[in-house]
Amino acid sequence: QVQPVESGGGLVQPGGSLRLSCAASGIIFRFSAMGWYRQAPGKQRELVAVITYGGSTNYADSVKGRFAISRDNARNTVYLQMNSLKPEDTAVYYCNAGGTITTEGAYWGQGTQVTVSS
């Protein structure tokens, strides 16, 4: 497969947690940064978090201290652990591959919906 594949979205109450996963092919995954982006209704897509092959990370200010990105290079998988979720975190979350810590890659997943609501 070339396209990254996300999983793990859903409905959660405010203050709850979710863990997103994204699997990508080895050709894309190897040596490239992997990122999570999100797009809320009526808003532009924005970076949530990105991680390099070596483990360096970058986060949006709005999620620092609440979200954690990690990757398992042996499984070609990247994760986004989301804690203390807020209603404003509601969005479609997309996995991105093939880029760097400062630039988007060319490969996008289909997206997974995260809804934070009571």
PADREN-847140 format. One record per residue: x, y, z of N, C-alpha, C, O in turn. Coordinates in steps of 0.001 Angstrom, whole numbers, plus 500000, padded with zeros to 6 digits. Layout:
<sites>
XYZXYZXYZXYZ...
</sites>
This chain:
<sites>
500849498800500000500000500000500000500874501236500000501951501249500597500402502282499322501119503543499300500464504521500265501170505244500968499147504564500321498437505511501151498483505078502610498214503921502933498830506028503498498750505703504928497306505389505322496371505914504718497122504540506327495792504135506769495648504426508254496377503878509080494686505308508587494460505683509979493394504797510616492567504192509934493442504742511941492394504072512708492376504666514106493341505298514538491258504455514816491202504826516219490347506030516555490243506393517727489736506657515576488880507792515889487585507364516545487313506172516690486783508347516942485503508026517545484952509176518350485417510312518251483943508858519155483292509846520010483795509674521438483839508562521962484173510783522058484674510737523430484173511964524176483965513018523575483981511831525472483540512961526281484699513902526570485854513475526555484419515159526831485487516092527224486267515549528419485695515022529373487586515695528338488457515150529370488907513730529108489785513220529804488322513086528118488672511712527807489907511584526938490580512568526631490188510351526551491389510054525768491049509183524571490093508408524594491845509328523536491797508470522360493207508257521866494095509077522099493406507141521178494692506872520555494474506570519084493763505632518722495101507384518244495038507168516809496272506399516349497362506555516899496079505575515340497186504837514735497213505090513239496179505351512623498391505011512664498531505163511219499607504206510742500744504242511212499237503359509810500183502416509220500519502858507803499634503218507027501797502827507477502234503229506138503199502181505589503803501415506340503327502165504279504241501205503679505669501563504049505987502722504315506527500542504062507906500757504454508630501756503581509473502508504069508310501778502283508997502687501371508726504129501767509631504963501746507483504426502128507125505787502527507649506088503915508183507165504183507485505118504783507736505354506198509220505513506494509633506328507319509996504713505800511410504654506161512084505994505916512036506533504810512698506512506932513519507729506904512738509028506756513339510102506729511418508957506660510660510191506517509957510549507818509724509691508669509626511818507961508807512242509077507361511799508854506907511648507719506656511597509957505230511263509910504496512290510752504949512671511831503367512728510248502650513767510970501168513511511075500597512731510312500553514179512032499100514200512167498632515630511948499172516572512527497635515772511115497001517045510843495512516885511128494997515769511191494835518000511298493398517920511518492689519075510807493255520143510575491437518811510478490625519843509839489240519823510455488519518828510374488881520940511073487555521093511653486632521729510621487108522381509691485334521554510766484394522140509797484587523647509678484615524363510679484720524114508446484862525536508196486236526096508469486438527307508382487195525233508801488545525704509112489559525046508190489289524017507570490727525660508115491802525088507316492460523927508061492419523840509289493056523055507286493798521962507898495015522518508629495676523435508142495303521960509793496412522446510596497242521279511119496750520167511313498512521576511336499409520582511911499036520341513369498770521284514114499019519081513766498829518712515163500174518327515780500585518871516805500853517371515126502139516896515634502878516190514511502263515643513596504198516206514590505022515527513605506206514888514322506687515405515330506668513763513790507806513057514382508727512578513269508264512039512264510026512773513446510998512313512466511301510835512677510897510241513676512008510261511732512392508847511852513217508630513118513123507579513753514023509621513481514870509517514664514176509864515966514754509707517042512926510340515878512164510584517090512034512036517518511433512304518558512564512970516771512347514378517091510898514739516814510296514256515855510343515598517668508915515908517549508654517409517519509476518216517954507499517751516996507022519123517007505507519077517185504831518234516595504975519995518005503551520004518315502954521386518090503631522405518224501694521396517751500954522653517765500819523115519209500681522293520115500857524425519428500757524950520791499476524500521480499458524293522693498413524349520711497110524022521285497037522617521869496127522312522640497994521754521505497941520367522000499124520005522881499181518898523415500067520919523041501241520620523865500821520273525290499985520948525891501417519212525812501086518769527163499882517851527231499633517235528268499126517747526140497946516878526121498092515716525128497627514607525392498721515971524020498901514955522975500352514495522936501269515248523264500539513249522531501893512710522371501954511875521106501157510958520907502914512209520254503130511440519027504296510493519241505284510844519885504175509291518697505251508305518789505216507432517541504241507447516789506271506685517330506301505812516161507024504519516503507908504477517359506618503470515806507264502168515911507820501865514527507088501432513637509091502090514356509695501924513034509655500473512563509588500216511361509696499533513486509652498120513098508276497745512533508165496842511703507238498441512988505872498163512526505380499175511494504239499094511039506237500125511125505843501168510169504564501872510612503679502131509796504470502172511875503253502747512439503574503968513288504572503997514009502713504975513192502828506158514020501547506281514834500468505916514366501669506795516049500542506886516966500360508338517423501303509128517431499138508659517797498854509941518431497995509654519658496818509312519540498592509796520827497857509637522081497283510993522456498021511961522642495973511056522565495296512316522850494619512218524212493713511409524411495065513045525137494508513081526492493866514430526758494107515399526039493056514481527788492388515726528189491722516392526991491879517592526766490993515614526240490383516123525012489343517194525294488621517148526290489289518165524379488361519288524492487432519303523279487772518743522237486285519926523399485394520009522230486075520623521011485772520253519877486986521552521237487676522175520103488673521259519418489235521628518387488905520079519963489733519087519282488931518299518239489498517509517485487634518515518200486792517822517236487207518182515812487256519358515452487504517175515013487979517388513649488180516031512971488107514980513608488429516084511687488928514903510979490449514941511077491078515941510733491015513871511538492462513776511720493061512962510575492601511867510252494101513536509977494754512922508827496201512579509154496907513346509808496617511434508696498011511028508790498744511476507526498217511376506418499940511962507708500751512417506576502116511751506615502703511585507685502613511375505460503910510689505396504741511207504239504210511730503259506033511057504364506938511392503282507565512765503392508320513166502506507272513497504457507793514855504583508946514952505555509638513974505841509133516166506057510148516431507055509465517044508280508240517164508318510250517424509264509650518010510473509069519392510187508289519911510987509433519986509072508932521321508753508076521367507498507476522402507207508002520280506749507220520283505503506334519052505410506714517963505841505157519237504849504252518112504638504804517143503609505513517533502681504466515870503790504796514892502775503705514809501727502678515480501828503931513991500732502998513889499615501886512866499847500952512769499051501985512117500918501071510998501123500134511278502298500562511599503407498836511141502007497813511415503007496908510209503191496579509501502239496512509993504448495500508988504724494118509520504414493961510675504019493114508672504593491745509044504260491079509858505361490023510453505148491694509884506529491165510651507647490306509810508575489666508844508160490310510203509841489465509543510840488819510619511708489483511561512139487537510473511956486788511494512682487003511341514174486902510246514727487304512467514817487363512537516281486334513566516725486383514724516310485416513142517558484374514030518068484428514038519585484337512996520233484579515238520141484631515399521589483360516131522010483180517314521722482497515411522688481204515971523038480603515204524210480816514001524363479849515929525032479147515279526135477725514904525710476971514344526505
</sites>
